[in-house]
């Protein structure tokens, strides 16, 4: 998925964060983070929300504007979900 597509999907999630509950990934509790300054590569960012990939494990996460992890899972699963958000399926 291209960065511009990730960005559009992220902007949709910002407006409708309840879509994240439909994410069939690993169980998530909204966990505070440090924002990913060391082990994370930001794939897209909008209004403080970020989609990040871990430099070591390759898994991804979605952080809100307060650095709270809203979702996480394998890169393929996160990208498939963002694709569904982008296409209005989620």
DSSP file (Angstrom, degrees, kcal/mol; ACC not computed):
  #  RESIDUE AA STRUCTURE BP1 BP2  ACC     N-H-->O    O-->H-N    N-H-->O    O-->H-N    TCO  KAPPA ALPHA  PHI   PSI    X-CA   Y-CA   Z-CA
    1    1 A X              0   0    0      0, 0.0     2,-0.1     0, 0.0    79,-0.0   0.000 360.0 360.0 360.0 134.4    0.0    0.0    0.0
    2    2 A X    >>  -     0   0    0      1,-0.1     4,-2.2     4,-0.0     3,-0.5  -0.379 360.0-114.8 -75.0 153.9    1.4    3.4   -0.9
    3    3 A X  H 3> S+     0   0    0      1,-0.2     4,-2.6     2,-0.2     5,-0.2   0.869 115.5  56.4 -57.5 -39.6    2.0    6.1    1.7
    4    4 A X  H 3> S+     0   0    0      1,-0.2     4,-1.9     2,-0.2    -1,-0.2   0.870 108.4  48.0 -63.4 -34.9   -0.7    8.4    0.3
    5    5 A X  H <> S+     0   0    0     -3,-0.5     4,-2.4     2,-0.2    -1,-0.2   0.897 110.7  50.4 -70.9 -40.6   -3.3    5.6    0.6
    6    6 A X  H  X S+     0   0    0     -4,-2.2     4,-2.6     1,-0.2    -2,-0.2   0.911 109.9  52.3 -60.4 -41.5   -2.2    4.8    4.2
    7    7 A X  H  X S+     0   0    0     -4,-2.6     4,-2.2     2,-0.2    -2,-0.2   0.905 109.2  47.8 -62.7 -43.8   -2.6    8.5    4.9
    8    8 A X  H  X S+     0   0    0     -4,-1.9     4,-1.8     2,-0.2    -1,-0.2   0.924 113.1  48.3 -64.0 -44.2   -6.1    8.7    3.5
    9    9 A X  H  X S+     0   0    0     -4,-2.4     4,-2.2     1,-0.2    -2,-0.2   0.898 110.6  52.1 -62.9 -39.8   -7.2    5.6    5.5
   10   10 A X  H  X S+     0   0    0     -4,-2.6     4,-2.1     1,-0.2    -1,-0.2   0.895 106.8  52.6 -63.2 -40.4   -5.6    7.1    8.6
   11   11 A X  H  X S+     0   0    0     -4,-2.2     4,-1.4     1,-0.2    -1,-0.2   0.860 108.1  51.3 -64.1 -35.1   -7.6   10.3    8.1
   12   12 A X  H  X S+     0   0    0     -4,-1.8     4,-2.0     1,-0.2    -2,-0.2   0.917 109.3  50.7 -65.5 -42.9  -10.8    8.3    7.9
   13   13 A X  H  < S+     0   0    0     -4,-2.2    -2,-0.2     1,-0.2    -1,-0.2   0.852 104.9  57.1 -63.8 -34.7   -9.9    6.5   11.2
   14   14 A X  H  < S+     0   0    0     -4,-2.1     3,-0.5     1,-0.2    -1,-0.2   0.904 112.3  41.6 -61.6 -40.3   -9.3    9.9   12.9
   15   15 A X  H  < S+     0   0    0     -4,-1.4    -2,-0.2     1,-0.2    -1,-0.2   0.805 131.3  25.2 -77.3 -29.8  -12.8   10.9   12.0
   16   16 A X    ><  +     0   0    0     -4,-2.0     3,-2.1    -5,-0.1    -1,-0.2  -0.561  66.0 165.5-134.4  69.1  -14.3    7.5   12.8
   17   17 A X  G >   +     0   0    0     -3,-0.5     3,-1.7     1,-0.3     4,-0.3   0.687  67.4  78.6 -63.4 -16.9  -12.1    5.7   15.4
   18   18 A X  G >  S+     0   0    0      1,-0.3     3,-1.1     2,-0.2     4,-0.3   0.717  77.3  74.6 -63.7 -18.5  -14.8    3.2   16.2
   19   19 A X  G X  S+     0   0    0     -3,-2.1     3,-1.8     1,-0.3    -1,-0.3   0.803  81.4  70.2 -61.3 -27.5  -13.8    1.4   12.9
   20   20 A X  G X  S+     0   0    0     -3,-1.7     3,-2.1     1,-0.3    -1,-0.3   0.825  85.3  66.4 -61.5 -30.8  -10.7    0.2   14.8
   21   21 A X  G <  S+     0   0    0     -3,-1.1    -1,-0.3    -4,-0.3    -2,-0.2   0.729  94.8  59.5 -62.6 -20.1  -12.9   -2.1   16.9
   22   22 A X  G <  S+     0   0    0     -3,-1.8     2,-0.6    -4,-0.3    -1,-0.3   0.436  76.8 116.8 -86.2   0.1  -13.6   -4.0   13.6
   23   23 A X    <   -     0   0    0     -3,-2.1     2,-2.2    -4,-0.2    55,-0.1  -0.585  59.8-149.4 -74.5 112.3   -9.9   -4.7   13.2
   24   24 A X        +     0   0    0     -2,-0.6     2,-0.1    53,-0.1    -1,-0.1  -0.392  58.5 107.3 -83.3  65.9   -9.5   -8.5   13.4
   25   25 A X  S    S-     0   0    0     -2,-2.2    48,-0.2     1,-0.3     3,-0.1  -0.306  76.7 -37.4-120.2-157.2   -6.0   -8.4   14.9
   26   26 A X  S    S-     0   0    0     46,-0.8    46,-0.4     1,-0.1    -1,-0.3  -0.360  76.7 -88.0 -66.0 147.4   -4.4   -9.1   18.2
   27   27 A X        -     0   0    0     -3,-0.1     2,-0.4    44,-0.1    -1,-0.1  -0.282  52.0-160.9 -56.5 141.8   -6.3   -8.1   21.3
   28   28 A X        -     0   0    0     -3,-0.1     2,-0.4    42,-0.1    -1,-0.1  -0.987  22.5-169.6-132.3 134.8   -5.6   -4.5   22.2
   29   29 A X        -     0   0    0     -2,-0.4     2,-1.2    42,-0.0    40,-0.1  -0.976  50.6 -99.5-111.5 138.9   -6.0   -2.4   25.3
   30   30 A X        -     0   0    0     -2,-0.4     2,-0.5    40,-0.1    40,-0.2  -0.375  55.5-170.9 -62.7  96.7   -5.4    1.3   24.5
   31   31 A X  E     -A   69   0A   0     -2,-1.2    38,-3.3    38,-0.9     2,-0.1  -0.795  21.4-124.2-102.4 125.3   -1.9    1.3   25.8
   32   32 A X  E     -A   68   0A   0     -2,-0.5     2,-0.2    36,-0.3    36,-0.2  -0.412  34.7-175.5 -65.4 140.9    0.2    4.5   26.3
   33   33 A X        -     0   0    0     34,-2.5    -1,-0.0    33,-0.2    30,-0.0  -0.737  39.5-112.6-126.7 176.6    3.5    4.5   24.4
   34   34 A X        -     0   0    0     -2,-0.2     3,-0.2    34,-0.0    34,-0.1   0.386  62.8-102.3 -91.4   2.3    6.5    6.8   24.2
   35   35 A X        -     0   0    0     32,-0.3    32,-0.1     1,-0.2    28,-0.1   0.331  54.0 -85.0  96.4  -7.2    5.6    7.5   20.5
   36   36 A X        +     0   0    0     31,-0.1     4,-0.4     1,-0.0    -1,-0.2   0.916  69.3 153.7  81.0  44.1    8.1    5.3   18.8
   37   37 A X  S    S+     0   0    0     -3,-0.2    -2,-0.1     2,-0.1    -1,-0.0   0.692  75.1  24.9 -79.2 -17.5   11.3    7.4   18.7
   38   38 A X  S    S+     0   0    0      3,-0.0    -1,-0.1     0, 0.0    -3,-0.0   0.828 129.2  24.5-114.4 -51.0   13.7    4.5   18.6
   39   39 A X  S    S+     0   0    0     15,-0.0    16,-3.4    16,-0.0    17,-0.4   0.326 104.1  83.4-104.3   8.1   12.4    1.2   17.3
   40   40 A X  E     -B   54   0A   0     -4,-0.4     2,-0.5    14,-0.3    14,-0.2  -0.915  56.1-154.6-123.2 139.8    9.6    2.4   15.1
   41   41 A X  E     -B   53   0A   0     12,-2.9    12,-2.5    -2,-0.4     2,-0.6  -0.951  23.8-133.0-107.4 122.8    9.4    3.8   11.5
   42   42 A X  E     -B   52   0A   0     -2,-0.5    10,-0.3    10,-0.2     3,-0.1  -0.662  22.0-177.3 -79.2 120.3    6.4    6.1   10.9
   43   43 A X  E    S-     0   0A   0      8,-3.1     2,-0.3    -2,-0.6     9,-0.2   0.801  70.6  -5.4 -85.9 -33.1    4.7    5.0    7.6
   44   44 A X  E     -B   51   0A   0      7,-1.2     7,-2.2   -38,-0.1    -1,-0.3  -0.975  62.1-166.6-159.8 150.7    2.1    7.8    7.7
   45   45 A X  E     +B   50   0A   0     -2,-0.3     2,-0.3     5,-0.2     5,-0.2  -0.997  10.1 167.8-145.5 137.1    1.1   10.6   10.0
   46   46 A X  E >  S-B   49   0A   0      3,-2.3     3,-2.6    -2,-0.3    -2,-0.0  -0.940  73.0 -15.9-151.4 127.2   -2.0   12.9   10.2
   47   47 A X  T 3  S-     0   0    0     -2,-0.3    18,-0.1     1,-0.3     3,-0.1   0.824 128.2 -51.7  48.8  37.9   -3.1   15.2   13.0
   48   48 A X  T 3  S+     0   0    0      1,-0.3    -1,-0.3    16,-0.1    19,-0.3   0.193 112.7 119.6  87.8 -16.8   -0.8   13.4   15.4
   49   49 A X  E <   -B   46   0A   0     -3,-2.6    -3,-2.3    16,-0.1     2,-0.3  -0.586  44.4-170.1 -79.5 145.0   -2.1    9.9   14.5
   50   50 A X  E     -BC  45  63A   0     13,-2.1    13,-2.7    -5,-0.2     2,-0.5  -0.989  28.5-149.6-140.2 146.4    0.5    7.5   13.1
   51   51 A X  E     -BC  44  62A   0     -7,-2.2    -8,-3.1    -2,-0.3    -7,-1.2  -0.981  34.9-176.8-106.7 122.8    0.8    4.1   11.5
   52   52 A X  E     -BC  42  61A   0      9,-2.6     9,-2.1    -2,-0.5     2,-0.4  -0.899  21.8-150.9-126.3 151.6    4.2    2.7   12.5
   53   53 A X  E     -BC  41  60A   0    -12,-2.5   -12,-2.9    -2,-0.3     2,-0.3  -0.974  27.1-119.4-119.4 134.7    6.3   -0.4   11.7
   54   54 A X  E  >  -B   40   0A   0      5,-3.2     4,-1.3    -2,-0.4   -14,-0.3  -0.564  14.3-144.4 -73.7 130.4    8.7   -1.9   14.2
   55   55 A X  T  4 S+     0   0    0    -16,-3.4    -1,-0.1    -2,-0.3   -15,-0.1   0.714  96.0  36.0 -68.2 -21.6   12.3   -1.9   12.9
   56   56 A X  T  4 S+     0   0    0    -17,-0.4    -1,-0.2     3,-0.1   -16,-0.1   0.885 129.9  24.0 -98.1 -52.0   13.1   -5.2   14.6
   57   57 A X  T  4 S-     0   0    0      2,-0.1    -2,-0.1     1,-0.0     3,-0.1   0.743  88.8-134.7 -91.2 -24.6    9.9   -7.4   14.4
   58   58 A X     <  +     0   0    0     -4,-1.3    17,-0.3     1,-0.3    -3,-0.1   0.382  58.2 134.1  85.2  -4.6    8.2   -5.8   11.4
   59   59 A X        -     0   0    0     15,-0.1    -5,-3.2    -6,-0.1    -1,-0.3  -0.371  45.1-136.9 -76.5 163.7    4.8   -5.7   13.2
   60   60 A X  E     -CD  53  73A   0     13,-3.1    13,-2.2    -7,-0.2     2,-0.3  -0.739  17.4-171.6-119.9 163.5    2.7   -2.5   12.9
   61   61 A X  E     -CD  52  72A   0     -9,-2.1    -9,-2.6    -2,-0.3     2,-0.5  -0.981  19.9-133.5-149.4 158.9    0.6   -0.3   15.2
   62   62 A X  E     -CD  51  71A   0      9,-2.6     8,-3.2    -2,-0.3     9,-1.2  -0.980  24.3-167.8-116.3 122.9   -1.7    2.6   15.0
   63   63 A X  E     -CD  50  69A   0    -13,-2.7   -13,-2.1    -2,-0.5     6,-0.2  -0.859  11.5-138.2-108.8 144.2   -1.2    5.4   17.6
   64   64 A X    >   -     0   0    0      4,-2.2     3,-1.8    -2,-0.4   -16,-0.1  -0.249  42.5 -83.2 -88.0-173.9   -3.5    8.2   18.3
   65   65 A X  T 3  S+     0   0    0      1,-0.3   -16,-0.1     2,-0.1    -1,-0.1   0.522 129.6  54.0 -72.3  -4.2   -2.6   11.9   18.8
   66   66 A X  T 3  S-     0   0    0      2,-0.2    -1,-0.3   -31,-0.0   -33,-0.2   0.127 120.4-105.0-111.4  18.7   -1.8   11.2   22.5
   67   67 A X  S <  S+     0   0    0     -3,-1.8   -34,-2.5   -19,-0.3     2,-0.5   0.784  72.3 146.9  62.1  31.2    0.6    8.3   21.7
   68   68 A X  E     -A   32   0A   0    -36,-0.2    -4,-2.2   -34,-0.1     2,-0.6  -0.856  53.3-122.0 -97.2 128.9   -1.9    5.7   22.8
   69   69 A X  E     +AD  31  63A   0    -38,-3.3   -38,-0.9    -2,-0.5    -6,-0.2  -0.589  33.1 175.2 -72.0 117.4   -1.8    2.4   20.9
   70   70 A X  E     -     0   0A   0     -8,-3.2     2,-0.3    -2,-0.6    -1,-0.2   0.695  65.5  -3.3 -95.4 -24.0   -5.2    1.9   19.3
   71   71 A X  E     + D   0  62A   0     -9,-1.2    -9,-2.6   -42,-0.1    -1,-0.3  -0.978  61.1 179.3-162.5 156.2   -4.4   -1.2   17.3
   72   72 A X  E     + D   0  61A   0    -46,-0.4   -46,-0.8    -2,-0.3     2,-0.3  -0.986  19.6 113.8-158.2 160.1   -1.5   -3.5   16.5
   73   73 A X  E     - D   0  60A   0    -13,-2.2   -13,-3.1    -2,-0.3   -48,-0.1  -0.973  63.5 -25.1 164.6-170.9   -0.7   -6.6   14.5
   74   74 A X     >  -     0   0    0     -2,-0.3     4,-2.4   -15,-0.2     5,-0.2  -0.272  58.6-116.9 -63.6 152.0    1.2   -8.0   11.6
   75   75 A X  H  > S+     0   0    0    -17,-0.3     4,-2.7     1,-0.2     5,-0.2   0.904 114.2  52.3 -58.8 -43.1    2.0   -5.6    8.8
   76   76 A X  H  > S+     0   0    0      1,-0.2     4,-2.3     2,-0.2    -1,-0.2   0.925 111.1  46.8 -60.8 -44.9   -0.1   -7.5    6.2
   77   77 A X  H  > S+     0   0    0      2,-0.2     4,-2.3     1,-0.2    -1,-0.2   0.906 113.1  48.4 -65.1 -42.1   -3.1   -7.5    8.5
   78   78 A X  H  X S+     0   0    0     -4,-2.4     4,-2.6     2,-0.2    -2,-0.2   0.926 113.1  47.9 -63.7 -44.1   -2.8   -3.8    9.3
   79   79 A X  H  X S+     0   0    0     -4,-2.7     4,-2.1    -5,-0.2    -2,-0.2   0.875 110.7  51.2 -66.6 -37.2   -2.4   -2.9    5.6
   80   80 A X  H  X S+     0   0    0     -4,-2.3     4,-1.9    -5,-0.2    -1,-0.2   0.918 111.4  48.2 -64.2 -42.5   -5.4   -5.1    4.6
   81   81 A X  H  X S+     0   0    0     -4,-2.3     4,-2.5     2,-0.2    -2,-0.2   0.935 110.6  50.2 -63.0 -45.9   -7.5   -3.4    7.2
   82   82 A X  H  X S+     0   0    0     -4,-2.6     4,-2.5     1,-0.2    -1,-0.2   0.871 108.5  54.2 -61.3 -35.9   -6.4    0.1    6.1
   83   83 A X  H  X S+     0   0    0     -4,-2.1     4,-1.7     2,-0.2    -1,-0.2   0.892 108.4  48.6 -62.9 -39.5   -7.3   -1.0    2.5
   84   84 A X  H  <>S+     0   0    0     -4,-1.9     5,-2.8     2,-0.2     6,-0.8   0.898 111.0  50.1 -67.4 -39.9  -10.8   -1.9    3.7
   85   85 A X  H ><5S+     0   0    0     -4,-2.5     3,-1.2     1,-0.2    -2,-0.2   0.932 110.4  50.9 -60.6 -44.7  -11.1    1.5    5.5
   86   86 A X  H 3<5S+     0   0    0     -4,-2.5    -1,-0.2     1,-0.3    -2,-0.2   0.842 113.4  44.5 -61.8 -35.5  -10.0    3.2    2.3
   87   87 A X  T 3<5S-     0   0    0     -4,-1.7    -1,-0.3    -5,-0.1    -2,-0.2   0.354 114.6-114.0 -94.1   5.2  -12.6    1.3    0.2
   88   88 A X  T < 5S+     0   0    0     -3,-1.2    -3,-0.2    -4,-0.4    -2,-0.1   0.728  84.3 116.3  74.0  21.9  -15.4    1.8    2.8
   89   89 A X      <       0   0    0     -5,-2.8    -4,-0.2    -6,-0.2    -5,-0.1   0.808 360.0 360.0 -91.8 -33.2  -15.7   -1.9    3.6
   90   90 A X              0   0    0     -6,-0.8    -1,-0.2    -9,-0.2    -5,-0.1   0.510 360.0 360.0 -65.6 360.0  -14.7   -1.8    7.3
